[in-house]
Amino acid sequence: MNINFEQVHNYYERVVFEAVANLAGSYPTYSADMLADVACVALNRLPARYVRHDVDMMFYLTEPERRAIDDGLQDALGFAFTFVGERMAKRTGIV
């Protein structure tokens, strides 16, 4: 039996990467490394949701579940941008 796991992924990875890329313009002092750190921090604050196809997950969610996912994503991103920015400020002495 040949099992293909290549389609299995964490739903939030693509969503977080796209959101960080879209928000990067609002944080012009953040380097590419800092933005990667933001993505990592945000992903670590979100639950793992492994799927094969993103559309399958979204199809079976109720509207309150979709809203909870969006709210959780926004909270995680806000925390991550602040967290990384504060850590960099402390490290560089710009507090």
PLY file of the C-alpha trace (Angstrom):
ply
format ascii 1.0
element vertex 95
property float x
property float y
property float z
element edge 94
property int vertex1
property int vertex2
end_header
0.00 0.00 0.00
1.33 3.40 -1.01
0.12 6.20 1.28
0.59 9.82 0.21
0.74 12.31 3.10
1.99 15.23 1.01
-1.42 16.92 1.00
-1.72 16.87 4.80
-0.88 20.22 6.34
-1.78 22.58 9.16
-4.62 24.77 7.90
-3.25 27.82 9.70
0.19 27.79 8.02
-0.91 29.24 4.69
-3.39 31.61 6.33
-0.80 32.97 8.78
1.92 33.30 6.12
-0.45 35.25 3.85
-1.63 37.47 6.70
1.92 38.29 7.81
2.89 39.08 4.22
-0.16 41.33 3.83
0.52 43.13 7.11
4.27 43.51 6.54
3.79 46.94 4.94
2.33 48.20 8.20
5.57 47.22 9.97
8.30 48.75 7.80
10.98 48.35 10.48
10.46 44.58 10.68
13.08 42.59 8.78
12.32 39.40 6.87
13.68 37.44 9.85
11.39 39.30 12.23
8.39 38.58 10.00
9.29 34.89 9.99
9.43 35.07 13.80
6.01 36.71 13.82
4.62 33.82 11.78
6.15 31.29 14.18
4.81 33.04 17.28
1.33 33.35 15.75
1.28 29.69 14.69
2.34 28.59 18.16
-0.63 30.45 19.65
-3.14 28.75 17.36
-4.45 25.20 17.61
-3.16 22.71 15.08
-5.82 21.93 12.46
-4.51 19.36 10.06
-6.40 18.94 6.81
-5.86 17.59 3.35
-7.83 20.33 1.62
-8.55 23.75 3.13
-11.91 23.99 1.40
-13.09 20.78 3.09
-12.52 22.23 6.53
-14.23 25.52 5.75
-17.22 23.74 4.18
-18.04 21.86 7.38
-17.64 24.77 9.80
-20.59 26.66 11.21
-20.62 30.45 11.05
-19.71 30.78 14.78
-16.77 28.40 14.23
-15.58 30.46 11.26
-15.83 33.62 13.33
-13.90 31.98 16.18
-11.14 30.98 13.74
-10.95 34.53 12.35
-10.94 36.06 15.82
-8.26 33.64 17.02
-6.15 34.40 13.98
-6.39 38.16 14.54
-5.56 37.78 18.24
-2.55 35.57 17.48
-1.24 37.96 14.82
-1.66 41.01 17.05
0.15 39.28 19.89
2.92 38.03 17.59
3.69 41.41 16.00
3.79 43.06 19.43
5.85 40.29 21.00
8.50 40.25 18.26
8.67 44.05 18.16
9.13 44.32 21.92
11.81 41.62 21.97
13.74 43.31 19.19
13.48 46.68 20.96
14.88 45.18 24.16
17.68 43.46 22.29
18.71 46.61 20.45
18.18 48.91 23.44
15.32 50.81 21.83
12.75 50.54 24.63
0 1
1 2
2 3
3 4
4 5
5 6
6 7
7 8
8 9
9 10
10 11
11 12
12 13
13 14
14 15
15 16
16 17
17 18
18 19
19 20
20 21
21 22
22 23
23 24
24 25
25 26
26 27
27 28
28 29
29 30
30 31
31 32
32 33
33 34
34 35
35 36
36 37
37 38
38 39
39 40
40 41
41 42
42 43
43 44
44 45
45 46
46 47
47 48
48 49
49 50
50 51
51 52
52 53
53 54
54 55
55 56
56 57
57 58
58 59
59 60
60 61
61 62
62 63
63 64
64 65
65 66
66 67
67 68
68 69
69 70
70 71
71 72
72 73
73 74
74 75
75 76
76 77
77 78
78 79
79 80
80 81
81 82
82 83
83 84
84 85
85 86
86 87
87 88
88 89
89 90
90 91
91 92
92 93
93 94
